Amino acid sequence: MSCRTSITAEAEDRQGRVLSLVLAGQSDRQIAETLGVPLATVSEHLAKLELIASTARSYDLVVRLAEARRTAVQPDAETPASPVAAPAAARRVLLADDHHINHLTIQAMLDDRKIEVVAAFNGAEAVEKFKAGGFDRVLMDIDMPLMDGMSAVRAIRTFESERGAARTPIAMFTALSGRDIEDEARQAGADSYLTKPITLNQLYAFVDARPQGR
């Protein structure tokens, strides 16, 4: 059983690395060379990622995978030097979302910033992990099991208030849109409202923004 678990963990880690590299613009062949695996293995991982994204109805990732593969730099093309990313204000982000593929997507988007993304799959888990401390930002989905995102944000703000803690920036990260629900999110304690699919610039702006009162 432990052997099977180890193999599964290794496969999931490689799948995450494949996702990160394809979103970074590498072609299938470049990814194979980077990871030191056969091209067929890369194709297999990409097929699984696309299937997972479609099954989870993750429009954001489906679009990003398609666009990244379409514009991937070919091995014989001259690859421009990647710009050095500006130092991020955040180093540890709590992401509450009940879809595993969205966690992979956000982690891949923040890989260049060396930001740790900690996963929570429902609002209740997000609140418990937040209470353990050490988070610079929170990305909170709204529609989740056990406890919805609005309730989780209220619980986090109550926890901070009771302890006189500094206010941690929280952004709602959701496919839901509309003035009423955005107003409700801000009343609950959210600082920002980011709709899916989120862009890289929007994500960077959130993690780089200086928290109020700090």
C-alpha positions as CSV (number, residue, x, y, z in Angstrom):
1,M,0.0,0.0,0.0
2,S,2.8,2.4,0.8
3,C,4.5,1.6,-2.5
4,R,1.2,2.4,-4.4
5,T,0.8,5.7,-2.4
6,S,4.4,6.7,-3.2
7,I,3.8,6.0,-6.9
8,T,0.6,8.0,-6.9
9,A,2.3,11.0,-5.1
10,E,5.1,10.9,-7.6
11,A,2.7,10.9,-10.5
12,E,0.7,13.8,-9.0
13,D,3.9,15.8,-8.5
14,R,5.0,15.2,-12.0
15,Q,1.5,16.1,-13.3
16,G,1.8,19.4,-11.4
17,R,5.2,20.1,-12.9
18,V,3.9,19.4,-16.4
19,L,1.1,21.8,-15.8
20,S,3.5,24.5,-14.6
21,L,5.8,24.0,-17.6
22,V,3.0,24.1,-20.2
23,L,1.5,27.2,-18.6
24,A,5.1,28.7,-18.8
25,G,5.0,28.2,-22.6
26,Q,7.1,25.2,-23.1
27,S,6.3,22.8,-25.9
28,D,5.7,19.1,-25.3
29,R,9.2,18.2,-26.4
30,Q,10.8,20.8,-24.2
31,I,8.8,19.6,-21.2
32,A,10.0,16.0,-21.9
33,E,13.6,17.2,-21.9
34,T,13.2,19.3,-18.8
35,L,11.7,16.4,-16.8
36,G,13.8,13.8,-18.4
37,V,10.8,11.6,-19.4
38,P,9.6,10.2,-22.8
39,L,7.5,12.5,-24.9
40,A,4.7,9.9,-24.7
41,T,4.6,10.4,-20.9
42,V,4.2,14.2,-21.3
43,S,1.4,13.6,-23.7
44,E,-0.3,11.2,-21.3
45,H,-0.1,13.8,-18.4
46,L,-1.5,16.6,-20.6
47,A,-4.4,14.4,-21.8
48,K,-5.2,13.6,-18.1
49,L,-5.0,17.3,-17.2
50,E,-7.3,18.3,-20.0
51,L,-9.8,15.5,-19.0
52,I,-9.7,16.6,-15.4
53,A,-10.2,20.2,-16.4
54,S,-13.2,19.4,-18.6
55,T,-14.8,17.1,-16.0
56,A,-14.3,19.7,-13.3
57,R,-15.7,22.3,-15.7
58,S,-12.6,24.4,-15.0
59,Y,-13.0,26.8,-17.9
60,D,-10.0,28.8,-16.7
61,L,-7.6,25.9,-17.0
62,V,-9.1,24.6,-20.3
63,V,-8.5,27.9,-21.9
64,R,-5.0,28.3,-20.5
65,L,-3.9,24.8,-21.6
66,A,-5.2,25.3,-25.1
67,E,-3.6,28.8,-25.4
68,A,-0.3,27.7,-23.9
69,R,0.0,24.6,-26.2
70,R,-1.0,26.7,-29.2
71,T,1.7,29.4,-28.5
72,A,4.4,27.1,-27.1
73,V,7.9,27.9,-28.3
74,Q,9.3,25.1,-30.5
75,P,12.6,23.6,-29.6
76,D,14.4,25.1,-32.6
77,A,13.1,28.6,-32.0
78,E,15.1,31.3,-30.2
79,T,13.7,31.6,-26.7
80,P,13.8,35.0,-25.2
81,A,15.1,35.4,-21.7
82,S,12.4,35.3,-19.1
83,P,12.1,38.5,-17.1
84,V,13.0,38.3,-13.5
85,A,9.8,38.4,-11.4
86,A,9.5,41.3,-8.9
87,P,9.6,40.1,-5.3
88,A,6.2,39.2,-4.1
89,A,4.7,40.7,-1.0
90,A,3.1,37.4,-0.1
91,R,5.0,34.2,0.7
92,R,2.2,31.9,1.8
93,V,-1.3,31.9,0.4
94,L,-4.4,29.9,1.7
95,L,-6.5,28.8,-1.2
96,A,-10.0,27.6,-0.4
97,D,-11.6,25.8,-3.4
98,D,-13.4,22.5,-3.7
99,H,-11.8,21.7,-7.1
100,H,-8.3,20.1,-7.0
101,I,-7.6,21.4,-10.5
102,N,-8.0,25.0,-9.4
103,H,-5.3,24.4,-6.7
104,L,-2.9,23.1,-9.4
105,T,-3.7,26.1,-11.6
106,I,-3.0,28.7,-9.0
107,Q,0.1,27.0,-7.7
108,A,1.4,26.8,-11.3
109,M,0.7,30.5,-11.8
110,L,2.7,31.4,-8.6
111,D,5.6,29.0,-9.1
112,D,7.9,31.8,-10.4
113,R,7.2,33.8,-7.3
114,K,8.2,30.9,-5.0
115,I,4.9,31.4,-3.1
116,E,3.5,28.4,-1.1
117,V,-0.1,27.7,-1.8
118,V,-1.9,25.8,1.0
119,A,-5.0,23.9,0.0
120,A,-8.4,23.9,1.8
121,F,-11.3,22.2,0.1
122,N,-14.2,23.7,2.0
123,G,-14.9,26.8,4.2
124,A,-14.6,25.0,7.5
125,E,-11.2,23.6,6.6
126,A,-10.1,27.0,5.4
127,V,-11.0,28.6,8.8
128,E,-9.2,25.9,10.8
129,K,-6.0,26.2,8.6
130,F,-6.2,30.0,8.9
131,K,-6.3,29.8,12.7
132,A,-3.1,27.8,12.7
133,G,-1.5,31.0,11.3
134,G,1.2,32.0,8.9
135,F,-0.8,33.2,5.9
136,D,-0.1,36.4,4.0
137,R,-3.2,36.2,1.7
138,V,-6.4,34.2,1.4
139,L,-8.2,33.3,-1.9
140,M,-11.7,32.1,-1.0
141,D,-14.2,30.4,-3.3
142,I,-17.9,31.0,-2.5
143,D,-19.8,27.8,-3.4
144,M,-18.2,25.1,-1.2
145,P,-19.4,22.2,0.9
146,L,-19.7,22.2,4.7
147,M,-19.2,25.9,5.0
148,D,-19.5,28.4,2.1
149,G,-17.0,31.1,1.4
150,M,-19.0,34.0,2.8
151,S,-19.4,32.3,6.2
152,A,-15.7,31.4,6.2
153,V,-14.6,35.0,5.6
154,R,-16.9,36.2,8.5
155,A,-15.4,33.5,10.8
156,I,-11.8,34.6,9.8
157,R,-12.6,38.3,10.5
158,T,-14.2,37.4,13.8
159,F,-11.1,35.4,14.7
160,E,-8.8,38.3,13.8
161,S,-10.9,40.8,15.7
162,E,-11.1,38.8,18.9
163,R,-7.3,38.5,19.0
164,G,-6.5,42.1,17.8
165,A,-4.7,40.6,14.9
166,A,-3.7,42.5,11.7
167,R,-6.2,42.2,8.9
168,T,-5.1,39.6,6.3
169,P,-6.0,40.5,2.7
170,I,-8.8,38.2,1.5
171,A,-10.0,37.9,-2.1
172,M,-13.1,36.1,-3.2
173,F,-12.1,33.7,-6.0
174,T,-15.3,32.6,-7.8
175,A,-17.1,32.1,-11.0
176,L,-20.1,33.9,-9.5
177,S,-20.6,37.5,-10.6
178,G,-23.0,40.3,-10.0
179,R,-23.1,43.5,-8.0
180,D,-25.3,42.0,-5.2
181,I,-23.0,39.1,-4.5
182,E,-19.9,41.3,-4.7
183,D,-21.4,43.7,-2.2
184,E,-22.3,40.7,0.1
185,A,-18.7,39.5,-0.2
186,R,-17.3,42.9,0.9
187,Q,-19.8,43.1,3.7
188,A,-18.6,39.7,4.9
189,G,-15.0,41.0,5.0
190,A,-13.5,40.4,1.6
191,D,-11.1,43.0,0.3
192,S,-11.2,42.0,-3.3
193,Y,-13.4,40.1,-5.7
194,L,-11.7,38.1,-8.4
195,T,-13.9,36.2,-11.0
196,K,-12.7,33.1,-12.7
197,P,-10.9,32.7,-15.0
198,I,-8.4,34.9,-13.2
199,T,-5.6,36.4,-15.2
200,L,-1.9,36.3,-14.2
201,N,-1.9,40.1,-13.8
202,Q,-4.9,40.0,-11.4
203,L,-3.3,37.3,-9.3
204,Y,0.1,39.1,-9.1
205,A,-1.7,42.4,-8.2
206,F,-3.4,40.6,-5.3
207,V,-0.3,38.9,-3.9
208,D,1.9,42.0,-4.4
209,A,-0.5,44.6,-2.9
210,R,0.7,46.0,0.4
211,P,-1.8,45.1,3.1
212,Q,-3.6,48.0,4.7
213,G,-2.2,49.1,8.1
214,R,1.1,47.4,7.6
